[in-house]
Amino acid sequence: MPLTALLPGRLRARLRAVQENARVLRAFLVSPRQPLFRTRFAPLPPPAASRAPAPPRSAAAETRAPASLRVHRVRYLASGVELSVSEEQSLLQAGLDAGLSLRSACRRGLCGTCKSKLVSGEVEMRQPNVLSDEERARGYCLPCISRPRGEVTLDA
């Protein structure tokens, strides 16, 4: 029996997250195909206000989606934007694709940077992640690994 099996669930999940981060970092730093450090500068995208808004999806396009790929309405309260999001797309990626400025870092549920309050609706969130049971009970989710399972309102 591994020693981690003796740890409480929350501590065990955080230890797994640290181990995963270390594995990813090690793979990045020791990769034989790439130099140890590579810097690439790219121009910053224009501010969200100057971008052209994404065209709204028509109801006809949503009804053509296969039954296994449902589309749900997602509201982002901070920006007042409402989007149609596929069940296969994360709430974070949908918002970023629409030009919203959302906090994020790892995009894998390991850091908690994107933690947001789920005001209403239901999402499916991969486990384990950095949210504690208490945070989940208070209605928080990680948009980077959350997928809508109905109409959702997110305080982000």
C-alpha positions as CSV (number, residue, x, y, z in Angstrom):
1,M,0.0,0.0,0.0
2,P,1.5,3.4,-1.0
3,L,2.0,5.9,1.8
4,T,-0.2,8.4,-0.1
5,A,-3.2,6.1,0.5
6,L,-3.0,7.0,4.2
7,L,-3.4,10.7,3.6
8,P,-6.8,12.4,3.9
9,G,-8.5,13.0,0.5
10,R,-7.8,16.7,0.2
11,L,-4.1,16.4,1.0
12,R,-3.8,13.4,-1.3
13,A,-5.4,15.4,-4.2
14,R,-3.0,18.4,-3.6
15,L,0.0,16.0,-3.4
16,R,-1.0,14.5,-6.8
17,A,-1.3,18.0,-8.2
18,V,2.2,18.9,-7.0
19,Q,3.6,15.6,-8.4
20,E,1.9,16.3,-11.8
21,N,3.3,19.8,-11.9
22,A,6.7,18.5,-11.1
23,R,6.4,15.8,-13.9
24,V,5.3,18.4,-16.5
25,L,8.1,20.8,-15.4
26,R,10.7,18.0,-15.6
27,A,9.5,17.0,-19.0
28,F,9.8,20.6,-20.2
29,L,13.2,21.3,-18.7
30,V,14.9,18.0,-19.7
31,S,13.4,17.6,-23.2
32,P,16.1,16.5,-25.6
33,R,14.3,18.0,-28.6
34,Q,14.2,21.6,-27.3
35,P,16.7,24.0,-25.7
36,L,16.4,24.5,-22.0
37,F,15.1,28.1,-22.4
38,R,13.3,29.5,-25.4
39,T,11.8,33.0,-25.5
40,R,9.3,34.1,-28.0
41,F,7.8,37.5,-28.0
42,A,4.4,38.1,-29.7
43,P,2.3,41.2,-29.9
44,L,-0.4,41.5,-27.3
45,P,-4.0,41.0,-28.5
46,P,-6.1,44.1,-28.7
47,P,-8.2,45.0,-25.6
48,A,-11.6,43.2,-25.5
49,A,-13.5,46.5,-26.1
50,S,-11.8,47.1,-29.5
51,R,-12.4,43.5,-30.7
52,A,-15.3,42.9,-32.9
53,P,-17.9,40.8,-31.0
54,A,-18.3,37.2,-32.0
55,P,-21.3,36.7,-34.1
56,P,-24.2,35.0,-32.2
57,R,-24.9,31.5,-33.1
58,S,-28.2,30.9,-34.7
59,A,-30.8,28.6,-33.2
60,A,-30.7,26.6,-36.4
61,A,-27.0,25.9,-35.9
62,E,-27.6,24.7,-32.4
63,T,-30.4,22.4,-33.4
64,R,-28.1,20.8,-36.0
65,A,-25.7,19.6,-33.3
66,P,-25.8,15.8,-32.8
67,A,-27.5,14.6,-29.6
68,S,-24.2,13.6,-28.1
69,L,-22.9,17.2,-28.6
70,R,-25.4,19.4,-26.9
71,V,-25.1,23.2,-26.7
72,H,-26.0,25.2,-23.6
73,R,-26.4,28.9,-22.8
74,V,-23.6,30.2,-20.5
75,R,-23.7,33.7,-18.9
76,Y,-20.6,35.4,-17.7
77,L,-21.9,37.9,-15.1
78,A,-18.8,40.2,-14.9
79,S,-18.8,40.9,-18.6
80,G,-22.6,40.5,-19.2
81,V,-21.9,38.2,-22.1
82,E,-24.0,35.2,-22.9
83,L,-22.7,32.4,-25.1
84,S,-23.7,29.1,-26.6
85,V,-21.2,26.5,-25.4
86,S,-20.8,22.8,-26.4
87,E,-20.8,20.2,-23.6
88,E,-17.3,19.2,-24.9
89,Q,-15.8,22.7,-24.4
90,S,-14.6,24.2,-21.1
91,L,-16.2,27.3,-19.8
92,L,-12.8,29.0,-19.8
93,Q,-12.0,28.2,-23.4
94,A,-15.4,29.3,-24.5
95,G,-15.0,32.6,-22.8
96,L,-11.5,33.1,-24.2
97,D,-12.6,32.2,-27.7
98,A,-15.3,34.9,-27.4
99,G,-12.7,37.5,-26.4
100,L,-13.4,37.7,-22.7
101,S,-10.5,38.5,-20.3
102,L,-10.6,35.6,-17.8
103,R,-8.0,34.7,-15.2
104,S,-6.2,31.4,-15.9
105,A,-2.8,29.8,-15.6
106,C,-2.5,26.0,-15.9
107,R,-5.8,25.2,-17.6
108,R,-5.7,21.8,-16.0
109,G,-7.3,22.3,-12.6
110,L,-4.0,22.3,-10.8
111,C,-3.5,25.9,-9.7
112,G,-6.9,27.4,-8.8
113,T,-6.2,30.7,-10.6
114,C,-9.5,30.6,-12.5
115,K,-11.6,29.6,-9.5
116,S,-15.1,31.2,-10.0
117,K,-18.5,31.2,-8.3
118,L,-21.1,29.1,-10.1
119,V,-24.2,31.2,-9.6
120,S,-26.6,28.8,-11.2
121,G,-26.7,25.7,-13.3
122,E,-24.7,22.5,-13.3
123,V,-21.2,21.7,-14.6
124,E,-19.1,18.5,-14.9
125,M,-15.7,19.0,-13.3
126,R,-12.8,16.6,-13.6
127,Q,-11.4,15.1,-10.3
128,P,-9.1,15.4,-8.6
129,N,-8.5,19.2,-8.6
130,V,-7.4,21.9,-6.2
131,L,-10.9,22.7,-4.9
132,S,-11.6,21.6,-1.4
133,D,-15.0,20.0,-0.5
134,E,-15.9,23.2,1.3
135,E,-15.2,25.3,-1.8
136,R,-17.3,22.9,-3.9
137,A,-20.1,23.1,-1.3
138,R,-20.0,26.9,-1.5
139,G,-20.6,26.7,-5.2
140,Y,-17.1,27.3,-6.6
141,C,-15.8,25.7,-9.8
142,L,-12.7,25.7,-12.0
143,P,-13.8,27.0,-15.5
144,C,-10.7,25.5,-17.0
145,I,-11.9,22.0,-16.4
146,S,-15.7,22.6,-16.1
147,R,-18.1,21.7,-18.9
148,P,-21.7,22.8,-18.9
149,R,-24.5,20.3,-18.3
150,G,-27.3,22.7,-18.8
151,E,-27.8,26.5,-18.6
152,V,-25.0,28.0,-16.5
153,T,-24.4,31.4,-14.9
154,L,-20.8,32.0,-13.9
155,D,-19.5,35.0,-11.8
156,A,-16.5,35.5,-14.0
